[in-house]
Amino acid sequence: MGEILQYKINNAIIKKNQNTGEFALIDPEGTFSGEDTLMVINSEDLITIQLLVNAILKNDFKAWRAIDWNQKDNFKTLLVKLGYSRKDIAKMLQEI
């Protein structure tokens, strides 16, 4: 499939205190220390976004136009239709 270009999405962890309902930012590298506003994304969705970005960077758009898919297809189905093997997906996950 060719060389995989990696794209890193900066992220930290937001932890909810079950007693107070307040959220705490866990950001050991201080990536977001200067930010006034942050957006929180579910960790499963973040992994999906990172895989999608890496898949787009790896693939030419001709393959994306050529596949037959509908809006009910999930991301896993889309990757399979694009020709990614389990090994390819595992490699992209390791690069995250």
Biotite code that builds the C-alpha atoms (Angstrom):
import biotite.structure as struc

atoms = struc.array([
    struc.Atom([0.000, 0.000, 0.000], chain_id="A", res_id=1, res_name="MET", atom_name="CA", element="C"),
    struc.Atom([2.984, 2.318, 0.119], chain_id="A", res_id=2, res_name="GLY", atom_name="CA", element="C"),
    struc.Atom([4.518, 4.439, 2.811], chain_id="A", res_id=3, res_name="GLU", atom_name="CA", element="C"),
    struc.Atom([2.279, 5.612, 5.649], chain_id="A", res_id=4, res_name="ILE", atom_name="CA", element="C"),
    struc.Atom([2.486, 9.304, 6.492], chain_id="A", res_id=5, res_name="LEU", atom_name="CA", element="C"),
    struc.Atom([1.679, 9.898, 10.111], chain_id="A", res_id=6, res_name="GLN", atom_name="CA", element="C"),
    struc.Atom([-0.345, 12.804, 11.431], chain_id="A", res_id=7, res_name="TYR", atom_name="CA", element="C"),
    struc.Atom([-0.359, 13.417, 15.180], chain_id="A", res_id=8, res_name="LYS", atom_name="CA", element="C"),
    struc.Atom([-3.420, 14.891, 16.828], chain_id="A", res_id=9, res_name="ILE", atom_name="CA", element="C"),
    struc.Atom([-2.488, 16.611, 20.092], chain_id="A", res_id=10, res_name="ASN", atom_name="CA", element="C"),
    struc.Atom([-4.571, 15.303, 22.938], chain_id="A", res_id=11, res_name="ASN", atom_name="CA", element="C"),
    struc.Atom([-4.817, 15.147, 26.697], chain_id="A", res_id=12, res_name="ALA", atom_name="CA", element="C"),
    struc.Atom([-7.208, 13.456, 29.084], chain_id="A", res_id=13, res_name="ILE", atom_name="CA", element="C"),
    struc.Atom([-10.221, 15.079, 30.700], chain_id="A", res_id=14, res_name="ILE", atom_name="CA", element="C"),
    struc.Atom([-11.233, 13.235, 33.869], chain_id="A", res_id=15, res_name="LYS", atom_name="CA", element="C"),
    struc.Atom([-14.662, 13.701, 35.437], chain_id="A", res_id=16, res_name="LYS", atom_name="CA", element="C"),
    struc.Atom([-15.023, 13.727, 39.199], chain_id="A", res_id=17, res_name="ASN", atom_name="CA", element="C"),
    struc.Atom([-18.038, 11.464, 39.817], chain_id="A", res_id=18, res_name="GLN", atom_name="CA", element="C"),
    struc.Atom([-18.885, 13.235, 43.093], chain_id="A", res_id=19, res_name="ASN", atom_name="CA", element="C"),
    struc.Atom([-18.826, 16.856, 41.921], chain_id="A", res_id=20, res_name="THR", atom_name="CA", element="C"),
    struc.Atom([-19.316, 16.441, 38.172], chain_id="A", res_id=21, res_name="GLY", atom_name="CA", element="C"),
    struc.Atom([-16.325, 18.720, 37.549], chain_id="A", res_id=22, res_name="GLU", atom_name="CA", element="C"),
    struc.Atom([-13.707, 17.931, 34.924], chain_id="A", res_id=23, res_name="PHE", atom_name="CA", element="C"),
    struc.Atom([-9.942, 18.064, 35.424], chain_id="A", res_id=24, res_name="ALA", atom_name="CA", element="C"),
    struc.Atom([-7.425, 18.353, 32.596], chain_id="A", res_id=25, res_name="LEU", atom_name="CA", element="C"),
    struc.Atom([-4.619, 15.807, 32.745], chain_id="A", res_id=26, res_name="ILE", atom_name="CA", element="C"),
    struc.Atom([-1.925, 17.264, 30.499], chain_id="A", res_id=27, res_name="ASP", atom_name="CA", element="C"),
    struc.Atom([1.536, 16.209, 31.767], chain_id="A", res_id=28, res_name="PRO", atom_name="CA", element="C"),
    struc.Atom([3.385, 17.772, 28.812], chain_id="A", res_id=29, res_name="GLU", atom_name="CA", element="C"),
    struc.Atom([1.561, 21.097, 29.160], chain_id="A", res_id=30, res_name="GLY", atom_name="CA", element="C"),
    struc.Atom([0.387, 20.969, 25.551], chain_id="A", res_id=31, res_name="THR", atom_name="CA", element="C"),
    struc.Atom([-2.770, 22.931, 26.368], chain_id="A", res_id=32, res_name="PHE", atom_name="CA", element="C"),
    struc.Atom([-1.489, 25.134, 29.203], chain_id="A", res_id=33, res_name="SER", atom_name="CA", element="C"),
    struc.Atom([-1.947, 28.347, 27.196], chain_id="A", res_id=34, res_name="GLY", atom_name="CA", element="C"),
    struc.Atom([-5.413, 27.538, 25.896], chain_id="A", res_id=35, res_name="GLU", atom_name="CA", element="C"),
    struc.Atom([-8.566, 29.281, 27.112], chain_id="A", res_id=36, res_name="ASP", atom_name="CA", element="C"),
    struc.Atom([-10.985, 26.784, 25.569], chain_id="A", res_id=37, res_name="THR", atom_name="CA", element="C"),
    struc.Atom([-10.725, 23.064, 24.854], chain_id="A", res_id=38, res_name="LEU", atom_name="CA", element="C"),
    struc.Atom([-12.996, 20.615, 23.092], chain_id="A", res_id=39, res_name="MET", atom_name="CA", element="C"),
    struc.Atom([-13.458, 17.153, 24.586], chain_id="A", res_id=40, res_name="VAL", atom_name="CA", element="C"),
    struc.Atom([-13.832, 14.090, 22.348], chain_id="A", res_id=41, res_name="ILE", atom_name="CA", element="C"),
    struc.Atom([-14.655, 10.559, 23.462], chain_id="A", res_id=42, res_name="ASN", atom_name="CA", element="C"),
    struc.Atom([-11.472, 8.422, 23.336], chain_id="A", res_id=43, res_name="SER", atom_name="CA", element="C"),
    struc.Atom([-12.984, 5.933, 20.876], chain_id="A", res_id=44, res_name="GLU", atom_name="CA", element="C"),
    struc.Atom([-13.931, 8.806, 18.560], chain_id="A", res_id=45, res_name="ASP", atom_name="CA", element="C"),
    struc.Atom([-10.418, 10.257, 18.861], chain_id="A", res_id=46, res_name="LEU", atom_name="CA", element="C"),
    struc.Atom([-8.887, 6.951, 17.770], chain_id="A", res_id=47, res_name="ILE", atom_name="CA", element="C"),
    struc.Atom([-11.340, 6.830, 14.851], chain_id="A", res_id=48, res_name="THR", atom_name="CA", element="C"),
    struc.Atom([-10.402, 10.387, 13.822], chain_id="A", res_id=49, res_name="ILE", atom_name="CA", element="C"),
    struc.Atom([-6.686, 9.584, 14.000], chain_id="A", res_id=50, res_name="GLN", atom_name="CA", element="C"),
    struc.Atom([-7.151, 6.431, 11.931], chain_id="A", res_id=51, res_name="LEU", atom_name="CA", element="C"),
    struc.Atom([-9.232, 8.334, 9.391], chain_id="A", res_id=52, res_name="LEU", atom_name="CA", element="C"),
    struc.Atom([-6.625, 11.095, 9.036], chain_id="A", res_id=53, res_name="VAL", atom_name="CA", element="C"),
    struc.Atom([-3.837, 8.527, 8.634], chain_id="A", res_id=54, res_name="ASN", atom_name="CA", element="C"),
    struc.Atom([-5.922, 6.569, 6.106], chain_id="A", res_id=55, res_name="ALA", atom_name="CA", element="C"),
    struc.Atom([-6.567, 9.723, 4.078], chain_id="A", res_id=56, res_name="ILE", atom_name="CA", element="C"),
    struc.Atom([-2.866, 10.632, 4.102], chain_id="A", res_id=57, res_name="LEU", atom_name="CA", element="C"),
    struc.Atom([-1.937, 7.094, 3.034], chain_id="A", res_id=58, res_name="LYS", atom_name="CA", element="C"),
    struc.Atom([-4.465, 6.683, 0.252], chain_id="A", res_id=59, res_name="ASN", atom_name="CA", element="C"),
    struc.Atom([-4.966, 8.392, -3.071], chain_id="A", res_id=60, res_name="ASP", atom_name="CA", element="C"),
    struc.Atom([-8.402, 9.892, -3.532], chain_id="A", res_id=61, res_name="PHE", atom_name="CA", element="C"),
    struc.Atom([-9.132, 7.772, -6.607], chain_id="A", res_id=62, res_name="LYS", atom_name="CA", element="C"),
    struc.Atom([-9.640, 4.779, -4.276], chain_id="A", res_id=63, res_name="ALA", atom_name="CA", element="C"),
    struc.Atom([-12.020, 6.811, -2.082], chain_id="A", res_id=64, res_name="TRP", atom_name="CA", element="C"),
    struc.Atom([-14.160, 7.729, -5.100], chain_id="A", res_id=65, res_name="ARG", atom_name="CA", element="C"),
    struc.Atom([-14.144, 4.178, -6.485], chain_id="A", res_id=66, res_name="ALA", atom_name="CA", element="C"),
    struc.Atom([-15.540, 2.380, -3.423], chain_id="A", res_id=67, res_name="ILE", atom_name="CA", element="C"),
    struc.Atom([-19.204, 1.548, -3.085], chain_id="A", res_id=68, res_name="ASP", atom_name="CA", element="C"),
    struc.Atom([-20.361, 2.653, 0.343], chain_id="A", res_id=69, res_name="TRP", atom_name="CA", element="C"),
    struc.Atom([-23.408, 4.076, 1.990], chain_id="A", res_id=70, res_name="ASN", atom_name="CA", element="C"),
    struc.Atom([-23.989, 6.171, 5.085], chain_id="A", res_id=71, res_name="GLN", atom_name="CA", element="C"),
    struc.Atom([-24.783, 3.075, 7.153], chain_id="A", res_id=72, res_name="LYS", atom_name="CA", element="C"),
    struc.Atom([-21.218, 1.776, 6.711], chain_id="A", res_id=73, res_name="ASP", atom_name="CA", element="C"),
    struc.Atom([-19.101, 2.231, 9.804], chain_id="A", res_id=74, res_name="ASN", atom_name="CA", element="C"),
    struc.Atom([-15.461, 3.269, 9.734], chain_id="A", res_id=75, res_name="PHE", atom_name="CA", element="C"),
    struc.Atom([-14.205, -0.303, 10.026], chain_id="A", res_id=76, res_name="LYS", atom_name="CA", element="C"),
    struc.Atom([-16.223, -1.278, 6.936], chain_id="A", res_id=77, res_name="THR", atom_name="CA", element="C"),
    struc.Atom([-14.874, 1.731, 5.055], chain_id="A", res_id=78, res_name="LEU", atom_name="CA", element="C"),
    struc.Atom([-11.259, 0.734, 5.791], chain_id="A", res_id=79, res_name="LEU", atom_name="CA", element="C"),
    struc.Atom([-11.921, -2.813, 4.583], chain_id="A", res_id=80, res_name="VAL", atom_name="CA", element="C"),
    struc.Atom([-13.521, -1.512, 1.375], chain_id="A", res_id=81, res_name="LYS", atom_name="CA", element="C"),
    struc.Atom([-10.442, 0.680, 0.827], chain_id="A", res_id=82, res_name="LEU", atom_name="CA", element="C"),
    struc.Atom([-8.311, -2.448, 0.956], chain_id="A", res_id=83, res_name="GLY", atom_name="CA", element="C"),
    struc.Atom([-6.760, -2.168, 4.415], chain_id="A", res_id=84, res_name="TYR", atom_name="CA", element="C"),
    struc.Atom([-5.887, -5.445, 6.108], chain_id="A", res_id=85, res_name="SER", atom_name="CA", element="C"),
    struc.Atom([-5.991, -6.091, 9.845], chain_id="A", res_id=86, res_name="ARG", atom_name="CA", element="C"),
    struc.Atom([-2.202, -5.759, 9.788], chain_id="A", res_id=87, res_name="LYS", atom_name="CA", element="C"),
    struc.Atom([-2.451, -2.308, 8.150], chain_id="A", res_id=88, res_name="ASP", atom_name="CA", element="C"),
    struc.Atom([-5.008, -1.113, 10.722], chain_id="A", res_id=89, res_name="ILE", atom_name="CA", element="C"),
    struc.Atom([-2.940, -2.514, 13.609], chain_id="A", res_id=90, res_name="ALA", atom_name="CA", element="C"),
    struc.Atom([0.121, -0.675, 12.289], chain_id="A", res_id=91, res_name="LYS", atom_name="CA", element="C"),
    struc.Atom([-1.789, 2.606, 12.083], chain_id="A", res_id=92, res_name="MET", atom_name="CA", element="C"),
    struc.Atom([-3.056, 2.103, 15.646], chain_id="A", res_id=93, res_name="LEU", atom_name="CA", element="C"),
    struc.Atom([0.499, 1.558, 16.886], chain_id="A", res_id=94, res_name="GLN", atom_name="CA", element="C"),
    struc.Atom([1.548, 4.845, 15.277], chain_id="A", res_id=95, res_name="GLU", atom_name="CA", element="C"),
    struc.Atom([-1.057, 6.839, 17.214], chain_id="A", res_id=96, res_name="ILE", atom_name="CA", element="C"),
])
